[in-house]
Amino acid sequence: MNYLINLIIKTLVDTLYITGMIILVGFILGFLRNRSIENFQKSFAWKAVAITAIIGVPIHEISHAIFCVLFGHKINKIVLIQKRDENGVLGYVNHGYNPNSIYQQIGNFFIGIAPIFGGISVIIALMYTIIPKTYIEFITISMNNLHITKINDVALMGILDSYINLIKIIFSIKNFANPYFILFLFLAICISSHISLSSADIKGASKGLFIIFLIILVLNVLGFSKFVIAESILKYNIVLIGFLIVSLIFSSITYIISLLLSLIKN
C-alpha cells in the first residue's frame, strides 16, 4: 500500500514538474485577460477588445491549428476571427482525433495550451525582427542558465537575477526612445491579450494531461524515473520560465492599462 501511495505521489510530482509551470501561467494569463476585458468594456465597451482581437485572436487559433497538424488531428473547421457570439467566442478550431492513438490523445494537452507557445513564439519573432539588439541580449541571458545542473541557493539567486535582467533589457530607456519598440510593444500587447486559455482549451488539455500522467506512471513502475526527472528537464523548466515571463509581462501591462482607463472613465 505504501509503495502504491508513494508511486502515485511521485508520478503526480513528475507530471507537475513537466507541465505545472505552463498550467500555472495559463491560469494567471486567463485571470489577467478576463479582468482586462472587463475593464476595457467598462471604459470603451467592446471596441477596445476588438482592436487587440484583430491581431491576437488569429494567432491564438493558428497556434491551435499548427499543433493539431503536428499531432495528427483532423481539422474540421477553423475560424480565425469572428464577431463575438453569445458565449464571447471570437474564433475557434474544431478538430477530431483517433481515441485509440496515444500520440493523438497526448496531443490534446499540447493543442489546448498551444496559444501560450504560439503567442510567445510570435512575440520573440517580433523582437528578433523589430528590435534585434534586444533580442540578442534576451536570448543570451535566457541561454546562460543552461549550465545549471541542480537547484541550490546560489543557482536560485542566479536564475532570479537573470529573470530580472530579462525585464530590464526589454523595458530599457533606450528602447522607449526607439519608435520601433513602441510598435513592438503594441503588437506584443495585442498578442498577449489573447494568449490565455479558454475554458474549452483547458477542457481539451486536461484529456491529454491524464494520458501524460499514465505514461509517467508506467515509466515509474518500470523504473525509468531517470528519463522523467533529468537534468535536461530542469534546464527546460528554467528556460521555459524565462519565456513565460515575457507573456506575463505584456499581459500585466495590458491589465494595468485597462485598469487605468477604467478608473479614468469612471
N, C-alpha and C positions, 0 to 999 in steps of 0.2 A: 504493500500500500504506500509506504514511504517513497519507494522507487517511482511509483506511478505519479505521485504528487510532485516530486522533485523534477520528474521528466516534463510534466505539463508546465510547471513554473519556468523551467529552463527554456522550453520551447516558446513560451509567451515572451520571455525576456529577449530571446534571439530574434523573434519576429518584430518586436518593438525596436530593437537595435537597428534593424534593417529598414523598417518602414515608418517608425514612430515619428521621426522629425518631420517627414513630409506630411503625415497626417496632422500633426500638431499645427504646423504652419498653415495647412489647408483650412483648419478651423479658425485660426486667427485671421486669415485673409477673408474668410467668409463673414466674420464678425465685423471687420473694418468696412467691407463692401456694403453690407446691409445698413450699417449706421451712416455711411457716406450717402447712399441713395436716399435714405430718409431725410437727411439734412438738405440735399440738393432739391428734393421735392418740396420741402418747406420754403426754400428760398426762391427757386426759379422753376418750380414744377418739374415736369418730366423732360423738358428741353435740355436741361443741364446734363442729365444722364445720357440723353440721346447723342450729345456731342462726343462723349467718350465711347459710347457704344459703337459708333460707326467704325472706329479703329479696333477697339478691344474685343468686341463680340466675334467678328470673323476669325481673329487669331485664336480665340478660345475654341471655336468649333473646328477650325482646321487642325488644331492640336489633337482633338479627339479623333478626327478622321485619319491623321497620319498614324496614330497608334493602332487604330482599327486595322489598317493595312499591314502594319508590322506584325500584328498578332493573328493575322488571317481571318479577321471578322469581315462579314459581308455588310457593306454599307447600303442600306435600303433607300435612305433619303438623307440629304444634308441641306440644311437651311442656314446659310452663313449669317444672315441678319433679317429680321422681320419686324413689323410693328408689334409692339408689346401685346401679348394676348392676355386673357383674364387671369392667368397664373403668373404673369410678369415675365414670361419666356421670350427672349429676344432672338434666339437661334437654337438649333439642336441638330444632333446627328442620330438618326435611327439606324441601329445595326443589329445584326444577328450573328450567332456563333454555334459551333457544334458542342453541345454539353458533354459529349464523350471525349473531347480533346482537353487534356490537362493544360496544354500550352495556351489554348484559346481561353480557358477559364482563368488562368493566371492573368491573361491579357485584360480581363475585366478590371483588375486593380489598376493597371497602368493606363488603360483608356480613361478610367474615371479621374485619375489625378493628372492626366496629360496637360490640361491648361496651365498647371504650375510649371512644368518643364518647358512647354511651348512658349509661355509668356516670358519666362526668364531668358530663354534662348534668344528670342527676338530682341529683348532689351539689351542683352550682351552684344548681339549683332549690330544693333543701332549704335551702341557705344563704340564698337570697332569702326563703324562707317563714319559716324558724325564727329566723335571726339576720340580719335585713335590714340593720342598720347595718354589719356586717362585709361583707356582700355588696356594698354601695355602695362601700366602701373597696377591696375586692378588684377590682371592675370598673374603678374609677378608675385604680388602679395598672396594671392589665393594659392599658388603653387608652392610657396615657401613652406607651408605646413606639411608637405608630403614626406618630410624627413622624420616626422614624429611616429614612433612605434608603440608608445604607451602613454597613458594619461597620468601625469603627476602634477604637483603644484607649479613647477617651472613650465611644463608644457602647456598647462591650462592658462597661465598668465600670458604666454607667448601667443596662444590662439586668440585670446580675448583682445590682445593688443593689435593683432592682425585684422580682426573684425572692425575695430575702431578706426584703423588706418584705411580700411576699405571705404568707410563712410566719409572720412576726411578727404580722400582723393577725388571722390565723386562730387562732393559739395565744397570744393576749394574755391577761394576768392577768384582765382584766375579763370575758373570755369564760368562763374557768373558774369564775367566780363566778356565771355565769348558768346555771340549771338547763336552759334550752332548748338551750344549747350542748352539754351532756352528751348530750341526746337526739340532736342533730345528729351528734355525734362517734360515737355508737353506730351510727346508720344509715349514716354515711359509711364506717365500718369494715366493716360488713356488705356494702355495695355494692362497695367496693374489694377485698374478699377474693375476689370472683368477677368482677372486671373484666378479668382477664388472658385471653389467648387459648389455647384448647386446641389440640392437635395437628391436629384436624380444621379448626379456624378458620384456622390457619396454612397448611394444605394448600390450602384453598379460596381464601385471599387470594393465594397465590402464582400461581394461574391468572390472576387479574386483573392482578397486578403485571407479568407478562410482556407482556400486551396494552398496558398503560400505557407500558412500555419501547418497544414497537414504534411506538406513536403518537408518542412524543417523538422517536424515531429519524427518522421520516418528516418531522416538523416541522423537525428539524435539517438534513436533506437538502435541504428546500425553502428553508432559510434563515430560518425563522421562530423562531429562538432567543430573540428578544426577548420572545416570548409565553410562553416556558417559564421563563426566568430573568429575572424582572422585579421591580421594586420591590414590587409587591403580594405576590409570593411570599415576599420577605424579611419583610414585615410579618406575613404569615400564619404563618411559622415562629416569629417572636418571640412572638406572641400564643399560638400553639398550645403552645409550650413552657411558658408560664405556666400554662395549664390542665392540661397533662400533669403538671406538678409536683404539682398537687392530688392526682391519683391515686397518684403515687409516695409522697407524704407519708403518706396513710392506709394504703397497702399496707405501708409501712415500719413504721408504728405497729402494724399487725396482726402483722407478723413479730416485732417486739420483744416484744409481749405474749405471743405463742405461745412464744417462746424462754424468757422468764422463767417462764412456767407450767411448761414442760417441765423446766427446771432445778430449780424448787421441788419438783415431783413426784418427780424422780429423787433 
